Amino acid sequence: MNWSYIAQVERGTRNIGIDNMAALAAALDVSLALLLSKVDG
């Protein structure tokens, strides 16, 4: 996964697919559910 792609996702200029979300969660060593959970604050 390219860093510029991740930056675009963070800025909201690009949508991320479920496969890439799973890859990102695996790279961060967290579950996909945790990655998608809402954080209060």
Secondary structure, 3 states (H helix, E strand, C coil): CCHHHHHHHHHCCCCCCHHHHHHHHHHHCCCHHHHHCCCCC
